[in-house]
Structures are given as structure tokens and as C-alpha cells.
Amino acid sequence: MKISKFILAVFTVCFTACATRNSVIEGTLSSDRYDKEVVYWVPYKDASSETVDSGRINKNTFQIIISSHNLGKMGIVRVRPQLRLGLQDILVFAEAGTIHVHLDSISRATGTSLNETLQYWKDRKRTYDVDSYTLRRKYRAADKDDQPSINAEMENISAEYHNDIYQIIVENKDNELGKFLYSLHKRRFTPEQNEELNHHFD
């Protein structure tokens, strides 16, 4: 009896350990109009038919189990091209655990540590993009006397955004998320910031 309990305990521990190494995307949509459609997780780099994971939508939910060879990689959750006008593609890091994705005109991904950070960046970038667009329109419509102050405001919000992203990268300099964000933003960092980060991502 004691041996059976011991074997059961070992099995439970092993099963739990294996499960925690898996990456699973649990998805929802705002309606069931996409029922039976397929959702894909596509690697950000070197995608092929062999490296894409997928799941089928059941009413307004779906599940994608990430293959072991994709664990620890950045990817994009998307539907077929004809549906992308209503459902925004979204970056999702294939991190061990359960990732919650909501597909909509503005999609979100949360649930694991790195995807929470990735979502913070997406939200921050969206705010920055909207503010930048507004100021560019204001600049084009402004008199020449007003343009220098508007330009200074654009430079200020750009500096604030890139400083925020720099801090995110510093906090994630030892993982793939930091590497990914650095590859997108390094051209806009100061020489001092790049010098600080370069040796982490060479």
C-alpha cells in the first residue's frame, strides 16, 4: 500500500513538472461568428509549414498547444488573411504556462510573466503611436512659428517612450523578450544605452 502511494506521488510530481514545461494558448473571441475557423501560432522568424502550431475555434474559444520545438520563441497568433480585418494579429511569446489570448479588433495576450510584459509594451506603443500621429498632423497644419514647439513635443514623447522601453529591456536583458525588444528599438537608443545593452545581445 505504501509503495503504491509512493508511486502515485512520484507520478503526480512528474506529471506536474512536465505540465509546467508546456506552453498552452487558451483563446477567446467576442462572438461565435468565427466558429470552425483555424487560429495559427506562427514563429516570428523562420516560419514554415512544419513550425506552425494551430487550433480550431469552437464557437468563441480555441486552444493551441505549442510544440516543444517552439517553446521559448516569439510568434504571432493570427487567422487566415480574409479574417484579419476584424481580428488583429498579436505577438505571443511561447512561454511555459497558460497564455490567455483574446482576439478582437485590438487583441490582447496575458497570463504568463513575459507575455504580461509584452502586453505592457504593446499598450505603451499604441499610446505612443496615437500621440505621435496626432502631433504630426498638428505640425503639418501649424504656422511656421508654432512648428518648433510642436517638434520639441514630438521629440519629448519619443524620448519618454524609448526610455520606458529601455527600462523594460534592462529588466529582461537575460531572456528572449529583452532580445526581441532590443532588436526593434536599438536604432533609437542613445550611444550610452546601446553600449550598456550591446554585450548582453551580441
C-alpha positions in Angstrom: 0.0 0.0 0.0 2.8 2.4 0.9 4.6 1.5 -2.3 1.5 2.3 -4.3 1.1 5.7 -2.6 4.8 6.4 -3.3 4.5 5.5 -7.0 1.4 7.7 -7.2 3.1 10.6 -5.6 6.1 10.3 -7.9 3.8 10.1 -10.9 1.9 13.2 -9.7 5.2 15.2 -9.3 6.5 14.1 -12.7 3.2 14.9 -14.4 3.0 18.3 -12.8 6.7 19.1 -13.7 6.0 18.1 -17.3 2.8 20.1 -17.5 4.5 23.2 -16.2 7.0 23.0 -19.1 4.3 23.1 -21.7 3.0 26.2 -23.3 -0.7 26.4 -24.0 -2.7 29.3 -25.5 -6.3 29.5 -24.3 -8.2 31.9 -26.6 -11.5 33.7 -26.7 -13.3 35.9 -29.2 -16.1 38.4 -28.7 -18.6 36.4 -30.7 -19.1 33.0 -32.3 -19.1 34.3 -35.9 -15.7 32.7 -36.4 -16.8 29.2 -35.3 -14.9 26.4 -37.0 -12.1 28.7 -38.3 -8.5 27.9 -37.6 -6.2 30.0 -35.5 -2.4 29.8 -36.0 0.7 30.5 -33.9 3.3 31.4 -36.4 7.0 31.7 -35.5 8.2 35.3 -35.8 11.3 34.1 -37.6 11.9 31.1 -39.9 8.2 30.1 -40.2 7.4 27.0 -42.3 4.5 24.6 -42.5 6.4 22.3 -40.1 6.9 25.0 -37.4 3.3 26.5 -37.3 1.0 25.4 -34.4 -2.7 25.8 -34.7 -6.1 25.2 -33.1 -9.7 25.3 -34.3 -12.3 27.8 -33.0 -15.2 26.2 -31.2 -18.0 28.8 -31.0 -15.9 31.6 -29.4 -13.0 29.7 -27.8 -9.9 27.9 -29.0 -6.8 26.2 -27.7 -3.3 26.0 -29.3 -0.8 23.6 -27.7 2.7 24.9 -28.6 5.1 22.2 -29.9 8.2 21.6 -27.9 10.4 22.9 -30.7 8.6 26.3 -30.5 8.9 26.7 -26.7 10.8 29.9 -25.9 10.2 31.5 -29.2 8.3 34.6 -30.3 5.4 34.1 -32.5 2.3 35.7 -34.0 -1.3 34.4 -33.3 -3.4 35.1 -36.4 -6.2 33.8 -38.5 -6.4 33.4 -42.3 -5.8 36.6 -44.3 -9.5 37.1 -45.2 -10.4 37.5 -41.5 -7.6 39.8 -40.3 -9.6 43.0 -40.9 -11.7 42.1 -37.8 -9.2 40.1 -35.8 -5.8 41.8 -35.1 -2.7 39.7 -35.2 -0.9 39.6 -31.9 2.6 38.8 -30.7 2.7 35.9 -28.2 5.8 34.5 -26.6 5.7 30.7 -26.3 6.4 30.7 -22.6 5.8 27.7 -20.3 2.3 28.0 -18.7 -1.1 29.0 -19.9 -1.3 32.2 -22.0 -4.7 33.9 -22.3 -5.4 35.4 -25.7 -8.4 37.5 -26.7 -8.7 38.1 -30.4 -10.6 41.2 -31.5 -10.1 44.4 -33.4 -7.5 45.1 -30.7 -6.2 41.8 -29.4 -4.5 41.1 -26.1 -2.4 38.3 -24.5 -1.8 37.9 -20.8 -1.4 35.1 -18.2 2.4 34.5 -18.1 5.2 36.7 -16.9 6.8 37.6 -20.2 3.5 37.9 -22.0 2.3 40.4 -19.4 5.4 42.4 -20.0 4.9 42.1 -23.8 1.3 43.3 -23.4 2.5 46.3 -21.4 4.9 47.2 -24.3 2.0 46.8 -26.9 -0.2 49.1 -24.8 2.6 51.6 -24.4 3.5 51.6 -28.1 -0.2 52.1 -29.1 -0.4 55.2 -26.9 2.9 56.5 -28.3 1.8 55.8 -31.9 -1.5 57.7 -31.3 0.2 60.6 -29.7 2.8 60.8 -32.4 0.2 60.7 -35.2 -1.8 63.5 -33.5 1.3 65.7 -33.2 2.4 65.1 -36.8 -1.0 66.2 -38.0 -0.8 69.2 -35.7 2.7 70.0 -37.0 1.6 69.9 -40.7 -1.3 72.2 -40.0 0.6 74.7 -37.8 2.1 78.0 -38.7 5.9 78.1 -39.0 6.1 80.0 -35.7 4.4 77.2 -33.9 6.2 74.3 -35.5 9.3 74.4 -33.4 7.4 73.9 -30.1 5.3 71.0 -31.7 8.5 69.4 -32.9 10.0 69.7 -29.4 6.9 68.0 -28.0 7.3 65.1 -30.6 10.9 64.7 -29.6 10.0 64.7 -25.9 7.3 62.0 -26.2 9.7 59.9 -28.3 12.4 60.2 -25.7 10.0 59.2 -23.0 8.8 56.2 -24.9 12.3 54.9 -25.7 13.4 55.5 -22.2 10.5 53.4 -20.9 11.3 50.6 -23.4 15.0 50.8 -22.4 14.0 50.1 -18.8 11.9 47.1 -19.9 14.8 45.7 -21.9 17.2 46.2 -18.9 14.8 44.2 -16.7 14.6 41.5 -19.4 18.2 41.5 -20.6 18.6 37.8 -19.8 15.7 36.5 -21.8 14.3 36.3 -25.3 11.8 39.1 -24.7 14.5 41.6 -24.0 16.4 40.4 -27.0 13.4 40.8 -29.2 12.5 44.3 -28.0 16.1 45.4 -28.3 16.2 44.3 -32.0 13.2 46.6 -32.6 14.4 49.7 -30.8 18.2 49.8 -30.7 18.4 52.3 -33.6 16.6 54.9 -31.4 18.6 54.4 -28.3 21.4 56.7 -27.2 25.0 55.5 -27.7 25.3 55.1 -23.9 22.2 52.9 -23.8 23.4 50.8 -26.6 26.8 50.4 -25.0 25.1 49.2 -21.9 23.0 46.6 -23.7 25.2 45.5 -26.6 27.3 43.0 -24.6 24.0 41.2 -23.5 22.8 40.7 -27.0 25.9 40.2 -29.2 
